[in-house]
Amino acid sequence: MTASDVGGSLAIGAVCAALGFLSFLPTDYKGLAELGLISAGGMVIAFVMNMTLLPALLSVFPDPASRQSAKLAVSFNTGASKSIVIAASVLGVAGGLLALQARFDFNPMNLKDAASESVTTFHDLARDSRNGIYAIDLLTPSIDAAKSKASRLKQLPAVGNAITIDSLVPSGQAEKLAIIEETAFFLVPALHPASGTVPADAEIRRASIALFQEFLQSYTSAAKPTAIAESAKQATDALSKLFPNLAEDATAVELEHRLTVHLHSMLDDLRLALEAGPVTIEDLPLRIKTSWTTADGRARIQIWPAAEIKNNADLRQFATDVLAAAPTAVGTPVTITEAGHAVVRAFQQATLFAFVMVSIVLFVVLRRLADVMLIMYPLVLAAIFTGATAVILGLPFNFANVIVLPLLFGLGVASGVHLVIRSRHATNARALMQTSTPRAVLFSALTTIASFGSLALSGHPGMTSMGQLLTIAIVYTLVCTLIVLPALMTWVERRTAQ
C-alpha cells in the first residue's frame, strides 16, 4: 500500500534526478556526460529497488504504523507567508545580481594539491617565461613563412619572443667567425701545453701560488680602478684571510688543485670552440630538425609570453592575443583556455536542458502549470543562492563542481514533488505540514547532504569543491522547499479563496 501510494512521486523524482545527471550528455563535456550516464543508471536501479525490495523488507519487519513518532510541524499564517515569499523574492533578485559575478576556474593545475612537490616545481618553472611552460606552437607552410609570421607575432604586446628553427642558427656569422679566427691566431698557441712538461709537485705549486699572490698585489696597486682590478683585490683579500702564510700552507695546494682540476678539459673545450666554422640548418642534429620541421617542408613557431603567467587572466590574455593573430595555434595556454570555454558552454547548456526537461516532465505528469511553477520556484531560488554563496565564499566553478547547478534541478525537484502531490490530499498547506511528508523530505535531504558532503573530505581539491558546493546547494534546496514553498502555497491558497 505504501509503495502504491508514493510510487508516483518516487517515479517523478527518479526521472527528474536521472535527467539532472544526463544533462551533460548532449554537450561536448564527455567526462561529465559519462559520469551522468552511470549515475542516471544508478537512479533507475535505485527506483526499482525502492519499489520491489523495500516493500518486501517492510512486509517482513514489524508494522511501522504501530510506532508513533513526532511529525515535523511547520505552519504559517497568511501574513507571515506573504512576508516570507516577498523576502525570498527580494533576496533572490539580490542574489541573482551577485551570482552574475561567479567565475569559472579553467586552470586544471588549481585542481591539484598546491603543496605537492610536482605542483610547486611547475609553478617555479613557470615563473620564467623562457622555460616554455606556457609556450604556444604554430605550424606554418615553410621556413620562410615561419620567419615572416614570427616577426609579426613578436609585435604583439603579450608575446615576448617567437622562435623558429632559423633562430637556432647564429646570425652575423661572417663577423663573428672573423673575431674567432683572430682570437685563435693569438690564443691557440698558448693553450697547447709545452712538450716535455711534467706535473708540478707540491713545492712548485706553493711557489706558484706565492708568485700568483704577489702578482695580484702588484696588479691591484698599479692598475687603474676597474672591474677587473676590483676582482683582483677581492681575490687577494680572500687568499690573505684564508692563508696568512700561503706559501707554506699545505691546504693551499689542495685548494689550488680543486680549483684547477677541470682546467685541462675547459681548455680543450676552448680550443674546440676556436675551431668554429659556418653553421646552417642542415648542420643541426636530426632530433632538433625533426622537432622544428616536417618532412614535407612545414616549419614550427614557438611563441613565448612577454611576462610571467601569474593567474588565469594572464593565461587567457596571452592565448586570446595569439589566437587572434594565428587562429590555428595550439599549446597549453590555448588548450586550457578553449577547454574552459567549452565547459562553460556545456554548463550553460546542461543547466538549461535540466530546467526545461524537468519542467516538461512535471507538466506532463501533474497536468497543472501552477503546480509546476510551485515546484520550480524554490529550485530556482536555491540555484541563485548557491551561485551567490559561491561568490561570497570565493569558491569558483571548475571542471569538477560545474555539475552542481544542473544536478540541483534533478535532485531537488523530488522534495517539491512530494509536497505538492501530498497537498492534493490535504485540505490546505497547514494540514500538509502536519503530515509525515515534510519529515520524509527532511530525512531525504539530510542523507543526500551526508552522501555528497563526504566528497568535501576527499582531500582532492576538485572533489572537495564539488562536495562543498553540492552541500550548499542541497541545504538551500531544503530550506526553500520546507519554508518558502509552504509559505507560497499558503499565500496562493489565500488569494485563490478570495
RODO-2510 file (C-alpha; in nm, 4 decimals, decimal comma):
residues 498
     n   res          X          Y          Z
     1     m     0,0000     0,0000     0,0000
     2     t     0,2863     0,2374     0,0804
     3     a     0,4591     0,1564    -0,2500
     4     s     0,1348     0,2215    -0,4354
     5     d     0,0781     0,5489    -0,2523
     6     v     0,4235     0,7076    -0,3017
     7     g     0,5260     0,5219    -0,6165
     8     g     0,4169     0,8041    -0,8463
     9     s     0,6158     1,0655    -0,6554
    10     l     0,9202     0,8423    -0,6444
    11     a     0,8947     0,7772    -1,0176
    12     i     0,8809     1,1502    -1,0960
    13     g     1,1731     1,2148    -0,8625
    14     a     1,3789     0,9346    -1,0172
    15     v     1,3108     1,0530    -1,3718
    16     c     1,3970     1,4134    -1,2864
    17     a     1,7133     1,3089    -1,0990
    18     a     1,8192     1,0986    -1,3976
    19     l     1,7586     1,3978    -1,6261
    20     g     1,9764     1,6093    -1,3993
    21     f     2,2572     1,3567    -1,4286
    22     l     2,2048     1,3227    -1,8047
    23     s     2,2041     1,6984    -1,8638
    24     f     2,5681     1,6927    -1,9790
    25     l     2,5045     1,4127    -2,2269
    26     p     2,4176     1,6458    -2,5226
    27     t     2,7202     1,8698    -2,4514
    28     d     3,0870     1,8435    -2,5505
    29     y     3,1941     1,7682    -2,1927
    30     k     3,2322     1,3918    -2,2371
    31     g     3,3798     1,3317    -1,8926
    32     l     3,0708     1,4537    -1,7078
    33     a     2,8469     1,3025    -1,9762
    34     e     2,9834     0,9578    -1,8877
    35     l     2,9528     1,0332    -1,5174
    36     g     2,5904     1,1377    -1,5735
    37     l     2,5156     0,8232    -1,7737
    38     i     2,6458     0,5998    -1,4955
    39     s     2,4627     0,7980    -1,2268
    40     a     2,1356     0,8011    -1,4222
    41     g     2,1574     0,4234    -1,4468
    42     g     2,2084     0,4173    -1,0714
    43     m     1,8891     0,6208    -1,0249
    44     v     1,6916     0,3688    -1,2292
    45     i     1,8306     0,0806    -1,0226
    46     a     1,7576     0,2705    -0,7002
    47     f     1,3960     0,3299    -0,8063
    48     v     1,3464    -0,0377    -0,8916
    49     m     1,4903    -0,1394    -0,5536
    50     n     1,2631     0,1091    -0,3735
    51     m     0,9570    -0,0305    -0,5497
    52     t     1,0426    -0,4005    -0,5058
    53     l     1,2986    -0,4806    -0,2363
    54     l     1,1992    -0,2084     0,0108
    55     p     0,8261    -0,3023     0,0209
    56     a     0,9326    -0,6651     0,0650
    57     l     1,1533    -0,5681     0,3597
    58     l     0,8744    -0,3594     0,5119
    59     s     0,6401    -0,6578     0,4909
    60     v     0,8850    -0,8695     0,6907
    61     f     0,9598    -0,6166     0,9642
    62     p     0,7062    -0,5030     1,2242
    63     d     0,4291    -0,2711     1,1090
    64     p     0,5670     0,0872     1,1103
    65     a     0,2188     0,2156     1,1911
    66     s     0,2500     0,0728     1,5419
    67     r     0,5438     0,3028     1,6160
    68     q     0,4459     0,6612     1,6825
    69     s     0,6913     0,9404     1,6140
    70     a     0,6711     1,3177     1,6164
    71     k     0,5890     1,4937     1,2934
    72     l     0,7681     1,7961     1,1545
    73     a     0,5073     2,0608     1,2346
    74     v     0,5559     2,3876     1,0476
    75     s     0,2741     2,6255     0,9633
    76     f     0,2329     2,9865     0,8616
    77     n    -0,0430     3,2369     0,8881
    78     t    -0,1337     3,4388     0,5797
    79     g     0,0654     3,7466     0,6779
    80     a     0,3795     3,5502     0,7579
    81     s     0,3599     3,3505     0,4354
    82     k     0,3324     3,6677     0,2291
    83     s     0,6317     3,8201     0,4076
    84     i     0,8377     3,5064     0,3550
    85     v     0,7586     3,4930    -0,0177
    86     i     0,8354     3,8618    -0,0689
    87     a     1,1575     3,8418     0,1347
    88     a     1,2687     3,5315    -0,0548
    89     s     1,1962     3,7004    -0,3878
    90     v     1,3889     4,0137    -0,2908
    91     l     1,6819     3,8037    -0,1732
    92     g     1,6580     3,6072    -0,4966
    93     v     1,6917     3,9249    -0,7056
    94     a     1,9860     4,0458    -0,4954
    95     g     2,1442     3,7015    -0,5052
    96     g     2,0973     3,6858    -0,8809
    97     l     2,2911     4,0099    -0,9259
    98     l     2,5661     3,8733    -0,7027
    99     a     2,5664     3,5333    -0,8762
   100     l     2,6427     3,7069    -1,2072
   101     q     2,9927     3,7666    -1,0664
   102     a     3,0598     3,3937    -1,0334
   103     r     3,3770     3,2919    -1,2108
   104     f     3,4973     2,9713    -1,3717
   105     d     3,8479     2,8489    -1,2883
   106     f     3,9571     2,6791    -1,6103
   107     n     4,3130     2,6023    -1,4974
   108     p     4,3434     2,2280    -1,4189
   109     m     4,6551     2,2959    -1,2100
   110     n     4,4261     2,4505    -0,9473
   111     l     4,2540     2,1131    -0,9079
   112     k     4,5772     1,9588    -0,7778
   113     d     4,7352     1,9733    -0,4344
   114     a     4,9153     2,3090    -0,4283
   115     a     5,1608     2,1797    -0,1655
   116     s     5,2746     1,8777    -0,3675
   117     e     5,6301     1,8813    -0,4994
   118     s     5,5250     1,8450    -0,8628
   119     v     5,2899     2,1443    -0,8493
   120     t     5,5361     2,3706    -0,6671
   121     t     5,8072     2,2739    -0,9168
   122     f     5,5730     2,3506    -1,2055
   123     h     5,4996     2,6980    -1,0661
   124     d     5,8707     2,7603    -1,0050
   125     l     5,9452     2,6785    -1,3691
   126     a     5,6502     2,8843    -1,4929
   127     r     5,7863     3,1996    -1,3273
   128     d     6,0429     3,2234    -1,6085
   129     s     5,8568     3,2769    -1,9347
   130     r     6,1628     3,1469    -2,1272
   131     n     6,1140     2,7940    -1,9925
   132     g     5,8371     2,7353    -2,2423
   133     i     5,5944     2,6002    -1,9798
   134     y     5,3193     2,8152    -2,1296
   135     a     5,4549     2,8259    -2,4862
   136     i     5,2206     2,8237    -2,7861
   137     d     5,3088     2,6420    -3,1108
   138     l     5,2108     2,7314    -3,4651
   139     l     5,2694     2,5225    -3,7790
   140     t     5,3445     2,7193    -4,0994
   141     p     5,3809     2,6044    -4,4639
   142     s     5,7568     2,6686    -4,4832
   143     i     6,0624     2,8010    -4,3018
   144     d     6,0351     3,1356    -4,4819
   145     a     5,6692     3,1603    -4,3846
   146     a     5,7647     3,0783    -4,0251
   147     k     6,0254     3,3566    -4,0195
   148     s     5,7773     3,6080    -4,1611
   149     k     5,4970     3,5070    -3,9246
   150     a     5,7318     3,5061    -3,6246
   151     s     5,8427     3,8626    -3,6921
   152     r     5,4775     3,9762    -3,6943
   153     l     5,3928     3,7824    -3,3777
   154     k     5,6803     3,9477    -3,1940
   155     q     5,4992     4,2791    -3,2335
   156     l     5,2119     4,1637    -3,0108
   157     p     5,2307     4,3104    -2,6567
   158     a     5,1608     3,9715    -2,4955
   159     v     5,4373     3,7960    -2,6927
   160     g     5,7915     3,8060    -2,5597
   161     n     5,9565     3,6047    -2,8358
   162     a     5,8712     3,3849    -3,1324
   163     i     6,1290     3,1172    -3,2159
   164     t     6,1757     2,9213    -3,5374
   165     i     6,4396     2,6727    -3,6488
   166     d     6,6166     2,9681    -3,8057
   167     s     6,6552     3,1116    -3,4525
   168     l     6,8851     2,8180    -3,3693
   169     v     7,1336     2,9238    -3,6388
   170     p     7,3622     3,2133    -3,5325
   171     s     7,3166     3,5413    -3,7151
   172     g     7,6045     3,7620    -3,8373
   173     q     7,8298     3,4591    -3,8732
   174     a     8,0839     3,6281    -4,1023
   175     e     8,1708     3,8974    -3,8472
   176     k     8,1680     3,6522    -3,5555
   177     l     8,3875     3,3971    -3,7347
   178     a     8,6358     3,6731    -3,8182
   179     i     8,6632     3,7606    -3,4499
   180     i     8,7039     3,3937    -3,3547
   181     e     8,9745     3,3460    -3,6195
   182     e     9,1692     3,6483    -3,4963
   183     t     9,1370     3,5324    -3,1346
   184     a     9,2509     3,1820    -3,2254
   185     f     9,5588     3,3182    -3,4048
   186     f     9,6912     3,4634    -3,0785
   187     l     9,5355     3,2313    -2,8196
   188     v     9,5625     2,8776    -2,9576
   189     p     9,9455     2,8524    -2,9244
   190     a     9,9153     2,9439    -2,5558
   191     l     9,6501     2,6778    -2,5000
   192     h     9,8737     2,3913    -2,6112
   193     p    10,0994     2,2620    -2,3299
   194     a    10,4732     2,2744    -2,3924
   195     s    10,6343     1,9454    -2,4882
   196     g    10,8052     1,7582    -2,2082
   197     t    10,6004     1,9249    -1,9379
   198     v    10,5854     1,7189    -1,6183
   199     p    10,3249     1,7567    -1,3418
   200     a    10,4281     2,0100    -1,0775
   201     d    10,4991     1,8805    -0,7270
   202     a    10,3695     2,0406    -0,4078
   203     e    10,6753     2,2666    -0,3635
   204     i    10,6477     2,4062    -0,7137
   205     r    10,2725     2,4574    -0,6641
   206     r    10,3251     2,6535    -0,3402
   207     a    10,5853     2,8670    -0,5091
   208     s    10,3500     2,9310    -0,7985
   209     i    10,0706     3,0286    -0,5607
   210     a    10,3021     3,2713    -0,3829
   211     l    10,4037     3,4252    -0,7154
   212     f    10,0372     3,4499    -0,8106
   213     q     9,9548     3,6302    -0,4864
   214     e    10,2463     3,8718    -0,5441
   215     f    10,1231     3,9339    -0,8965
   216     l     9,7712     4,0129    -0,7684
   217     q     9,9080     4,2541    -0,5080
   218     s    10,1288     4,4366    -0,7587
   219     y     9,8471     4,4452    -1,0152
   220     t     9,5930     4,5933    -0,7743
   221     s     9,8381     4,8578    -0,6563
   222     a     9,9326     4,9666    -1,0094
   223     a     9,6081     4,9145    -1,2023
   224     k     9,3503     5,1826    -1,2517
   225     p     9,0153     5,1314    -1,0728
   226     t     8,8273     4,8892    -1,2975
   227     a     8,6014     4,5904    -1,2504
   228     i     8,8982     4,3582    -1,3129
   229     a     9,1140     4,5434    -1,0591
   230     e     8,8331     4,5228    -0,8018
   231     s     8,8011     4,1473    -0,8613
   232     a     9,1778     4,1039    -0,8224
   233     k     9,1689     4,2946    -0,4931
   234     q     8,8840     4,0750    -0,3657
   235     a     9,0823     3,7617    -0,4606
   236     t     9,3915     3,8934    -0,2788
   237     d     9,1935     3,9739     0,0361
   238     a     9,0247     3,6341     0,0323
   239     l     9,3563     3,4461    -0,0037
   240     s     9,5144     3,6530     0,2736
   241     k     9,2303     3,5719     0,5126
   242     l     9,2260     3,2020     0,4265
   243     f     9,6016     3,1500     0,4248
   244     p     9,8078     3,4104     0,6172
   245     n    10,1229     3,2139     0,5289
   246     l    10,0087     3,0852     0,1910
   247     a    10,3424     2,9617     0,0568
   248     e    10,3896     2,7189     0,3475
   249     d    10,0261     2,6103     0,3986
   250     a     9,9612     2,2588     0,2638
   251     t     9,5859     2,3181     0,2384
   252     a     9,6517     2,5960    -0,0128
   253     v     9,7922     2,3368    -0,2533
   254     e     9,4777     2,1270    -0,2071
   255     l     9,2613     2,4354    -0,2742
   256     e     9,4574     2,5130    -0,5879
   257     h     9,4141     2,1550    -0,7071
   258     r     9,0393     2,1617    -0,6533
   259     l     9,0020     2,4920    -0,8309
   260     t     9,2029     2,3845    -1,1354
   261     v     9,1321     2,0117    -1,1588
   262     h     8,8966     2,0669    -1,4558
   263     l     9,1123     2,3314    -1,6209
   264     h     9,2540     2,0921    -1,8828
   265     s     8,9093     1,9881    -2,0077
   266     m     8,7955     2,3506    -2,0060
   267     l     9,0971     2,4489    -2,2168
   268     d     9,0187     2,1634    -2,4555
   269     d     8,6639     2,2971    -2,4897
   270     l     8,8002     2,6442    -2,5567
   271     r     9,0365     2,5122    -2,8246
   272     l     8,7438     2,3316    -2,9875
   273     a     8,5310     2,6472    -2,9763
   274     l     8,8066     2,8418    -3,1515
   275     e     8,7821     2,5972    -3,4420
   276     a     8,4198     2,7008    -3,5150
   277     g     8,3063     2,7276    -3,8760
   278     p     7,9900     2,8322    -4,0603
   279     v     7,6651     2,6725    -3,9352
   280     t     7,3482     2,6136    -4,1384
   281     i     7,0148     2,4478    -4,0661
   282     e     7,1492     2,1309    -4,2280
   283     d     7,4231     2,1136    -3,9645
   284     l     7,1717     2,0887    -3,6783
   285     p     7,1247     1,7452    -3,5180
   286     l     6,8444     1,5376    -3,6680
   287     r     6,6439     1,5236    -3,3453
   288     i     6,6364     1,9044    -3,3361
   289     k     6,5457     1,9401    -3,7035
   290     t     6,2570     1,6948    -3,6697
   291     s     6,1274     1,8962    -3,3718
   292     w     6,1048     2,2128    -3,5790
   293     t     6,0357     2,0987    -3,9365
   294     t     5,8399     1,8239    -4,1098
   295     a     5,9398     1,6016    -4,3993
   296     d     5,7168     1,7987    -4,6387
   297     g     5,8817     2,1314    -4,5504
   298     r     5,6441     2,2776    -4,2932
   299     a     5,8007     2,4670    -4,0039
   300     r     5,7058     2,5275    -3,6423
   301     i     5,6984     2,8524    -3,4464
   302     q     5,7220     2,8504    -3,0684
   303     i     5,5692     3,1595    -2,9069
   304     w     5,6661     3,2683    -2,5553
   305     p     5,4733     3,5102    -2,3313
   306     a     5,6200     3,8543    -2,2695
   307     a     5,5898     3,8236    -1,8904
   308     e     5,5289     3,5670    -1,6191
   309     i     5,1862     3,3999    -1,6317
   310     k     5,0681     3,4697    -1,2776
   311     n     4,6975     3,3904    -1,2981
   312     n     4,4132     3,2792    -1,5234
   313     a     4,3638     3,6315    -1,6585
   314     d     4,7235     3,6427    -1,7854
   315     l     4,6883     3,2956    -1,9377
   316     r     4,3621     3,3874    -2,1110
   317     q     4,5014     3,7174    -2,2402
   318     f     4,8110     3,5515    -2,3859
   319     a     4,6105     3,2781    -2,5573
   320     t     4,3467     3,5217    -2,6853
   321     d     4,6018     3,7635    -2,8353
   322     v     4,7916     3,4861    -3,0105
   323     l     4,4751     3,3183    -3,1407
   324     a     4,3544     3,6499    -3,2806
   325     a     4,6698     3,6681    -3,4942
   326     a     4,7080     3,2916    -3,5533
   327     p     4,3767     3,1014    -3,5199
   328     t     4,5431     2,7618    -3,5812
   329     a     4,7888     2,7960    -3,2909
   330     v     4,7998     2,5175    -3,0319
   331     g     4,9651     2,4593    -2,6974
   332     t     4,8939     2,4501    -2,3251
   333     p     4,7506     2,8056    -2,2926
   334     v     4,5247     2,7501    -2,5948
   335     t     4,4144     2,4059    -2,4774
   336     i     4,3345     2,5220    -2,1236
   337     t     4,1535     2,8370    -2,2384
   338     e     3,9475     2,6681    -2,5090
   339     a     3,8642     2,3767    -2,2780
   340     g     3,7375     2,6308    -2,0264
   341     h     3,5159     2,7925    -2,2908
   342     a     3,3824     2,4510    -2,3927
   343     v     3,2998     2,3569    -2,0331
   344     v     3,1270     2,6904    -1,9664
   345     r     2,9131     2,6357    -2,2763
   346     a     2,8412     2,2804    -2,1616
   347     f     2,7475     2,4098    -1,8161
   348     q     2,5029     2,6618    -1,9642
   349     q     2,3534     2,4042    -2,1997
   350     a     2,3223     2,1417    -1,9252
   351     t     2,1553     2,3842    -1,6829
   352     l     1,9050     2,4913    -1,9476
   353     f     1,8493     2,1289    -2,0532
   354     a     1,7867     2,0155    -1,6956
   355     f     1,5489     2,3045    -1,6249
   356     v     1,3466     2,2584    -1,9448
   357     m     1,3277     1,8784    -1,9354
   358     v     1,2346     1,8663    -1,5665
   359     s     0,9642     2,1283    -1,6262
   360     i     0,8258     1,9293    -1,9202
   361     v     0,8178     1,6051    -1,7206
   362     l     0,6413     1,7777    -1,4322
   363     f     0,3825     1,9347    -1,6610
   364     v     0,3154     1,6063    -1,8436
   365     v     0,2657     1,4164    -1,5168
   366     l     0,0978     1,6791    -1,2968
   367     r    -0,1062     1,8472    -1,5748
   368     r    -0,1108     2,1724    -1,3787
   369     l     0,1090     2,4657    -1,4715
   370     a     0,0578     2,6148    -1,1264
   371     d     0,1968     2,3006    -0,9611
   372     v     0,4980     2,3059    -1,1917
   373     m     0,5668     2,6690    -1,1003
   374     l     0,5295     2,5897    -0,7294
   375     i     0,7873     2,3107    -0,7563
   376     m     1,0355     2,5047    -0,9707
   377     y     1,0239     2,8308    -0,7749
   378     p     1,2224     2,7069    -0,4698
   379     l     1,4684     2,5293    -0,7011
   380     v     1,5395     2,8499    -0,8927
   381     l     1,5849     3,0337    -0,5620
   382     a     1,8214     2,7620    -0,4360
   383     a     2,0258     2,7803    -0,7574
   384     i     2,0544     3,1596    -0,7270
   385     f     2,1502     3,1422    -0,3596
   386     t     2,4109     2,8734    -0,4381
   387     g     2,5753     3,0922    -0,7022
   388     a     2,5707     3,3961    -0,4728
   389     t     2,7199     3,1988    -0,1832
   390     a     2,9950     3,0683    -0,4110
   391     v     3,0853     3,4292    -0,4925
   392     i     3,0820     3,5334    -0,1260
   393     l     3,2983     3,2391    -0,0183
   394     g     3,5364     3,2786    -0,3133
   395     l     3,4511     2,9284    -0,4349
   396     p     3,4833     2,9290    -0,8159
   397     f     3,3242     2,6812    -1,0504
   398     n     3,5718     2,4378    -1,2040
   399     f     3,5880     2,1225    -1,4159
   400     a     3,4672     1,9115    -1,1214
   401     n     3,1938     2,1085    -0,9447
   402     v     3,0347     2,2530    -1,2600
   403     i     2,7756     1,9732    -1,2443
   404     v     2,6177     2,1185    -0,9287
   405     l     2,3509     2,3529    -1,0718
   406     p     2,2191     2,1142    -1,3405
   407     l     2,2142     1,8414    -1,0776
   408     l     2,0274     2,0695    -0,8390
   409     f     1,7232     2,0778    -1,0672
   410     g     1,7278     1,6995    -1,0983
   411     l     1,7800     1,6068    -0,7335
   412     g     1,5991     1,8943    -0,5670
   413     v     1,2756     1,8515    -0,7584
   414     a     1,1813     1,5357    -0,5672
   415     s     1,1190     1,7256    -0,2426
   416     g     0,8848     1,9716    -0,4105
   417     v     0,7068     1,6913    -0,5943
   418     h     0,6336     1,5044    -0,2700
   419     l     0,4921     1,8161    -0,1036
   420     v     0,2822     1,9288    -0,3993
   421     i     0,1346     1,5852    -0,4692
   422     r     0,0637     1,5326    -0,0983
   423     s    -0,1079     1,8723    -0,0865
   424     r    -0,3744     1,7388    -0,3221
   425     h    -0,4870     1,5056    -0,0412
   426     a    -0,4643     1,7709     0,2325
   427     t    -0,7212     2,0391     0,2995
   428     n    -0,4612     2,3175     0,2948
   429     a    -0,0888     2,3882     0,3238
   430     r    -0,1080     2,3972     0,7026
   431     a    -0,2573     2,0490     0,7095
   432     l     0,0094     1,9341     0,4646
   433     m     0,2842     2,0394     0,7038
   434     q     0,1244     1,8277     0,9800
   435     t     0,1741     1,5098     0,7749
   436     s     0,4802     1,2862     0,7635
   437     t     0,5815     1,4144     0,4166
   438     p     0,7871     1,7175     0,5355
   439     r     0,9729     1,4903     0,7780
   440     a     1,0453     1,2474     0,4951
   441     v     1,1705     1,5378     0,2805
   442     l     1,3984     1,6470     0,5658
   443     f     1,5434     1,2980     0,6176
   444     s     1,5936     1,2514     0,2447
   445     a     1,7773     1,5848     0,2141
   446     l     1,9958     1,5055     0,5152
   447     t     2,1026     1,1715     0,3683
   448     t     2,1789     1,3449     0,0374
   449     i     2,3871     1,6050     0,2204
   450     a     2,5743     1,3291     0,4046
   451     s     2,6377     1,1474     0,0758
   452     f     2,7662     1,4424    -0,1245
   453     g     2,9147     1,6207     0,1765
   454     s     3,1580     1,3329     0,2232
   455     l     3,3238     1,4449    -0,1004
   456     a     3,4349     1,7603     0,0818
   457     l     3,6629     1,5410     0,2947
   458     s     3,8298     1,3681    -0,0007
   459     g     4,1462     1,5795     0,0054
   460     h     4,1370     1,6256    -0,3720
   461     p     4,0751     1,9979    -0,4452
   462     g     3,8334     1,9207    -0,7285
   463     m     3,6312     1,6644    -0,5348
   464     t     3,6411     1,8852    -0,2254
   465     s     3,4950     2,1827    -0,4122
   466     m     3,2252     1,9566    -0,5615
   467     g     3,1286     1,8309    -0,2157
   468     q     3,1237     2,1819    -0,0711
   469     l     2,9108     2,3278    -0,3489
   470     l     2,6715     2,0317    -0,3557
   471     t     2,6236     2,0566     0,0205
   472     i     2,5468     2,4274    -0,0090
   473     a     2,3021     2,3615    -0,2933
   474     i     2,1126     2,0841    -0,1116
   475     v     2,0907     2,2900     0,2092
   476     y     1,9405     2,5817     0,0164
   477     t     1,7026     2,3418    -0,1599
   478     l     1,5890     2,2030     0,1763
   479     v     1,5339     2,5494     0,3234
   480     c     1,3472     2,6776     0,0189
   481     t     1,1335     2,3624    -0,0031
   482     l     1,0332     2,3438     0,3643
   483     i     0,9919     2,7170     0,4272
   484     v     0,9442     2,9131     0,1054
   485     l     0,7291     2,6548    -0,0756
   486     p     0,4741     2,6075     0,2090
   487     a     0,4590     2,9841     0,2547
   488     l     0,3971     3,0289    -0,1183
   489     m     0,1303     2,7580    -0,1135
   490     t    -0,0398     2,9244     0,1850
   491     w    -0,0363     3,2628     0,0145
   492     v    -0,1691     3,1175    -0,3135
   493     e    -0,4487     2,9362    -0,1282
   494     r    -0,5478     3,2599     0,0454
   495     r    -0,5556     3,4566    -0,2790
   496     t    -0,7494     3,1768    -0,4535
   497     a    -1,0049     3,1732    -0,1742
   498     q    -1,0505     3,5491    -0,2019
***
